[in-house]
Amino acid sequence: MKGYKYLKNSNNYNLLFFIKKDLTNTKLKFYKHKFDNHLFLNNQNYNSEIIIRQYILNKFLNSYFNRSIFHYFGDHKRNFDYGYPPEWIKYLSHKNIKVNLLKSSINWKLRTFLSLLQSFRTYLKILLNSLNNNLIKNIHPNSIYISSVTDSLIESSLEGFTSINWIKKYINEKTGIKHRILIEPQKKKFNNSNFNEKGIFIDKPFESLKNRYLIIPITFWYLRAIIICLLDSIFLEGYRAFMLTESLKTKVYELNFKNNELNYCFYSCSDWIYRPIWTYLAERNNSNIIFYFYSTNIFQLSKNKNFSFSDIINYGWESNTWNNYYLWDNNQCEFIKQLPTQANVEIVGPILLQDDKKNDYSLNYLSSNKKIALFDISIFRDFLFQTEGHLTCYETPEVAIKFIKDILEICVDLDIHILYKSKRDFSKRIHTRYKSFIKNITNNYFHFISSEISPNYLIHESNGCISFPFTSTSLLAKFQNKKCCFYDPTGRLVQYKIQTNNITLIKGKIELRDWLNSL
């Protein structure tokens, strides 16, 4: 992309990242009114402005926003005319970005009207599901709701080795009460009976009602709400219009879960920016709202020694309002302490999104040899990588290939076998150069391990573990008391204690050889 290359060549590569950091802390001009009670946006227990800000950050600070910034810098003749909140446009103009105020304002208004249409579509779905007898059937006492799970993860939970199963087991043992899991599918239709036997219930609790009699109150509620939001969209900033779908989900929660059947609600680190409105209502009803990590790789990489630790924290965290966390270790606890919210933390050890517990006994012939478990990251195509808006240009084919080459070269010299496990199977999103390099490795010391094989098993069968900075696999090795490190082939990464979890960061081939020699 032209804009990406322009910023990189002008030594302003991290501009986009810090724009997003600043927007995280840019307050929106939202003034409460009495009618906001109807939309669940006027409550003493939470800050409505932060909730709206979180939702807009989550909705807009994505690859499309990144592209809009790159397009502006790539075409110096055009003004920035994308539809974003007025406060964002004002901020961008102060960053010497030429803004077409009229066109941006019109585009923003159009987006608020589209949000109203989206809410109407959601209302119709709730109405039709309820009328067609697709009622919510899986509302039971002592339920655990888990958000944002994929269909593949749901399917794997039948085998018993996913975060879904971990949560169920941990809460049951902690409370001494048998809980049911409530999860929402994405697209796939499942044979529910197989899951119900394991205490896992698949339903869409926010897309239908538990009985048809509730259609009348939700219809009256929605008619009043959409009038309020339409007027807001025309005469004010339109933030209520943007939140209408979320307010609607909150009303559905209020009607469906009057008896507080959800004892626990879990959200993962995929949902770090926006905390839904309905969770505040659930918390007021004594539900435990838990935020958990399935990965510790949540910071940006940095080559700049002048950056503080707060500089490498991803955008969105500074507006965080989660109150309860399940953490891997004390290092994550130190990170949470730096956030604005005074939260409760519980250190529970690693929570893996998925660990199939599959072993590879074909490796038994290497039992007498020294072995290292080697974990890389997904190296995406240039366009996908560029539109991510990273703080540092590091996760490139050049760096990743040197990462593998250096380790392989030294391991061959030292008679150490490499058990290489890619993060996931190669897809079309993976950079072709890196994919070609990996597939063309032909060396008796380099062993390809299926992505389905358990990382814990692989680490257990190895003498040590090397990970691409700063992925979670080395921390898994640390929990097994295995020798582990991160390897930086460029020798330029800055090391932060909380980011590395006190795991050694090896820089360059000389240090790498010494570390491997000590196995």
N, C-alpha and C positions, 0 to 999 in steps of 0.2 A: 504494500500500500504506500502511496506517495507520501501521505502525511506521517506515517510511521517512520519512513526513511528520513524525512525532513527533520523530525525531532531527534532521531538517533544521530544523524550527521551533525546537527547543531548542538550536540552535547546537552540535550534537553529531554533525554529518553524518559525520565521518571515524571515528567510534567503531568501526564494523564493520571498516574497513580495518586499523586498528591492533590490533584483536583478532586478526585473521588473521596480522599480523606477529608478534605475541607468541606465538601458537600455533606458528608456524614454529620458534621457539627454545625451546619447552617440551619438555623431555626426557621420554621415556616410561620407566616403570619396567620395563625388560626385563633379566632376569638370565639369563645364558647357562648352559646345562647341556650335559652330554656328548652327549645325544641331538640337540642342535641341529646337530651335524656332519651328521646325516642330512638335515636340511632346508636345508643350506648357510647356516646362520645363526650358525656359530661358526668364523669364519675370522680369522686374524691380519692378513690383508691389507685388511680393511675393517671398519668400525664397524657392527655389526648394528642397533644402536638407531637410528642415523641412517637406515639403509635402510628400516626399518619406519616410522619417522616420516615419511620422504618419501612412502612408499606411502599412508599414511593421510591426509597432507596432500593428496596428489594425488586421492585418492578422495573426500574429504569436504569440503575447503574449496572448494566450488563454489556455484552459485546456490541449491542446496537448503539449504546451511548459512546462506547470507545470508538466505533466507526464514525460516528458523527463528528467527534473531535478530530480524528485523523483526516476525514474528508475536508474539514475546514482548513487544516494546515497543508493539505495536499493541493488545494485549489485556492490560491491567494486572492483570486478575483471575487470570490463569493463571500457573503456575510453568513454568519451562523443564524439559521432560521428554524431550528428544530423546536418542537413543542415541549417545553419543560416548565416546571414551576417558576413563577415570577422571581422568587428569591434566588433560584439557580441561575436564571438569565442575568440578573443583576450581578451576581458573583462573577460569572464568566466575563461580563463586560469590564469588570474591575481587573481582570487578568489580561487586559488588552486584546480580548477577542472581540472583533467587530460583530455586533449583533443587529439583526433586523428585528427590532422590537415589535413592530406591527405584525409581521408574519409569524414570529414566535408566539405571540399572544393568541393569534387566530388558531394556530396549530394546537396550542395548549387547550383552548376551549373545545376544539374538535375532539381531543382526547377525553375530556370530561364527559362529553355527550356519548362517546363510544363506551365509556364506563357505565353509564346509565343503561345502555342497550345490553351490555354484558350482564348487569344485575337482573334485567328483565328476563334474559335467557335463563339465568340460574333459577329465578322464581318459577318460570314455566316448567323447568325440569322437575323442580320440587312438586309442583302442582300435578303434573302428568304422572310422575312416579306414584304419588299418593292416590290419585284417582284410579290408576291401573293396577292397584293392589300390590305395587312394589313397595310395600311399607317396610320400615325398619323393624326387623324381627329379632335382632341380636342385642337388645338392650337388657343387660343383666346386672344384678348387684356384683360388686367386687370385680369390676372390669378394668383393664389396662388398655388405654388407647395409645397406639403408636403411629406417628405421622410419617409421611414421606417414605414409604417403603415401595420398592419396585416389585413388579410381578415376578421377576426371577428370584428375588429374595423371599417372597411369599412361598414360591414353589419349593425353594431349598429348605424352608423351615420344616417341611415334612420329615427331612432327614435329621433335624434337631441341632444343626450347627450354625445358627445365624444369630444376629443381635436380637431378633424376635424371641428366640428360645432362651437366650441369656437373660433378657429382661424378665421373662416369665419365671424362670427358675430363681433368679436373685430375689425378686419381690416376694415370691411364695415362701422362700426360706427366711427372708428378713421379717415377714409379718406373721408367719405361721398360718396364713389363710390361703386357700386355693383360689387363684384369680383366673379369669378368662381374658384372652387377648382379643382386642377389636382392632382390625386393620382395614384400610381401604385399598381395593385393587386399582390399577391404572386403567387397563383395557381388557385384560384377559378374564374370561369366565372360568371359575374354578369349581371343582367338585367339592362342595362345602362339607359334605359328610366326612371325608377323609381328614379334613382339618379340625372339624368339631370334636372328633375323637381325641385330639391332642390339646383341646382347650383353646383352639385358635378359630375365631369367627370372622368371616370376611363380609363386610357390608359397607354401605355408603351412608353414614349417619347424618351427613349434612346435605344430602341430595334427596331426602324423602322425610316423611313424618311417620310417627309411630302409629297414628290412627287418622282416619279421614276427618274426624271432627275438628282436628286442628287446622284444617284448610281455611276455615272461616276466620279465626283470629290472625293467622299469618297473612291472609289476603288484606284484611283491614289495616294491619300493620304496614304492609308493603305499599298500599295505596297512599297512605299518609307520608311514608318515608320517601317515595319517589317524587312527590310534590315538593317536599322540603329540599331534596337534592337537585331537582330541576331548577328551582329558584336560586339555589346556591351556585349552580353552574352558570346561570345567566348573569347574576348580579354580583357574585363574590368570586373567590379564587377557584371554587370547584372542588375543594378537598373532600367535602362530604359526598359529592357524586362519586369520587374515586373510591371512597370507602364503603359505598352502599352494598356491594356484594359481600364484603366482610361483615357489615352490620346485619345483613340478611342471615349469614351463617350463624351469627351470634343469637339471633332470634330463634333459629332452628334448634340450636343447642338448648336454649331456655325452655322450649316446648318439649323437646325429646328427652331431656335429662332432668326432669323436675325433682327426682328423688336422688340425685347425685350418684348415679350408678358408676360414674368414672372415678375410681379411687386414685388412679394414676394416669397421667398423660405425658408421653415421652416425645421430645423433639431432638433431632440429632444436629451435628455440626454442619449439615447441609442447610439448615434453617437458621443460621446464626444472626441474620439481620432482623427479620420481622417476627415478632411474637403476636399471634392472632388475638383479636379482641376477646373472643369467646373464652380464651384461657384465663383471663382476669376474672371473668364471671365464675368460671369453674373453680378457680383458686379461692374466691370468696365463699364458695360452697364446700370448702374443705377438700377439694381435689389437690393432689400433689402434682405440680407441674415440674417436670424434670427435663433438663437439657443435658445430653450426654455426647461424648466424643467417641467416634469409631476410628479416629485418626488423630495423630498429634502434629501432622504437617499442615499447620494453619497459618504460618507466617511467610512473609516474603523473604527471598534471598537478597543479600546486600554485599556489594563490593566496596562500599563507601564507609570508611572508618569514622567519618563525622556524623553518621546517622546514629541516633539513640535507639534503644529497643522499641520505644513507642512509635518510631518512624516505620518499622517493619511490620507492625501489626496491620492486618488487612482492614480495609475500609469497612464500616458498618459496626465494628465492635464497640466504638465509643458511644453509640446510641443504644447499647444493649440494655434490656430490662428483664432478662431471665433471673429468677430468684434462687433456683436450686440446680446444682450441677453434680453430675457423676464424672469423676476424673480418674485418669490413669495413675498419676503420681503427684508428688509434691511440687514438681516443676510447673505442671499445669495449674496447680493451686496458686502459685506465685503469679502466674499470668492473670488469673481471675481476680486476684486482689487489686490489680491495676485498673480494672474496669470501674465505671462510675457507680454501678449498683453494688450495694453491700449484700452479697449473695451467700447462701449456705452451700458448703461443698462437702462432698463425701468421696473419699478415695477408694475406688473399687477395683483397681487394676485394669488391664486391657479389656476393651469391649470391641471385638472384631465384628465388622459388618457381616462377614461370611468366612467361615473356616470349615471347609468340607470334611476335615479330619481324614482326607484321603492320603494314603501313604504310597510310596513308590519303592517296592521291594526289589526292583531291578537294580537298585543302587547297592545292594548288599555286597556285591563283588568288590566294592571300593572300601569295605569296612576297615582294612588295614592301612589305607592311605589317608594322608592329611587332606581335609576338604574344607572349603569355605562356601557358605551360602551367599550368593550374590544377587542383589535386588536393585533394579534400575527404576526409572519412572517412564511414563508414557511421553514420548516426544512427538508433539503434534505438527501437522503441516504448517508451513510458514504463515498462511493467512489466519489459521485458527490461533496459533501462538501469538501473533501480533495483536489480534483483537482481544486478547486476555488482559492487556494493560498491566503487565508486571512492573515491579519496581526496578528489576535488573534483568538484562538480557543474558540469561545463563542456561536455561533449559532448551538448548539448541542441539541439532545433530552433531555439530563439531565437538561440543563438550561431552555429550553422551557417548560418542564413539571413542574419544580419548579415554574416558572413564573405563570402558571395557578393555580397550587395547592395553593400557598401562597395567591393569590388574592381570590380564592374561599373560602378558610378556613376563612379568615377574614370577607368577605362579608356575609357569613352565620351567623357569630357571631353578625354582626351589622345590620342584616336584610336588606341587600342591594342586589338587583337582578343584575345579570350579563347578558348583551346582547352581546354574543360572535359572532364575524364575522371573519371568516378565510380570509386570503388575496385572496385565490382562492380555487376552489374545489380540493380535494385531488386526486392526480394522482399517477402513479407508481413511480414518482421521489421523492415523499415524504417519509421520513423515516418511516418504518413500526411500530417502537416502538411508535413514536409520534402519528401516525395516530390511532393506537390501543388505546392509552391513551385517546385521544379526543373522539373517538366514544363510549368509555365505560363510559363516565361521565354520571351519573344518579343522578341529584340533582335538586330539585325544584327551586333552586335559579339560576341555570345555563340554559340559553336559547340559543339554536342554531339559528343563523340568516343566511339566505341564502346569499351566496356570491354575488348574484345579487342585493341585497338590497343596496340602496345608503348609503355610509358611512356618508354623510352629514345629511341625514334623521335620521340615527341611533344616531348620536351625538346630533342632535336637540332634540330627544325624551329622552335623558339621562340627568342625573344630573352632570355627569363628564365623563372623558375619560382617560383610561389607555392604553398605547401602549408599545409594545416591543421596546427597544432602537434600532435605533433612527429613527423610521418610520414617515411618513408624516401625519398620522391620528391625532396625537396630535396637530400638527400645524393647521389642519383643525378645530379642536375644539377651538384652540386659536382664530382663525378668527371669530368663533361664540360666543366669550366671555364665553366659557364654561371652567370650572375648568378641567385642564388636567395635565398629568405627564407621564414620562417614568418610568418603574419599572425595576430595576436591582436586581434580586434575589441573585446574587453572592456578591453584595456589593463591587465589585472590579473594575468596569468600571471607567475610567478617564473621567471627564466632560470637554468638550470644548464649549465655549460660542456659537461659530458659528455653531457647530454641533447640539447642543440642541435647537437652536433658542430661547434661554432664557426660555425654559420650564423646570420645576423642574425635576430633576432626583432623584427618590426615591431609597434608598439603604437599603435592608433588611426589614424584617417583622415589626419591631417596627416603623420605619418611615412610612411604608405603612399603618399600622393601624391608626396612627395619621392623615395621609392624608385622608383616607376614613371616619374617624370620623368627619372630618370638612365639609363634603358634606352637 
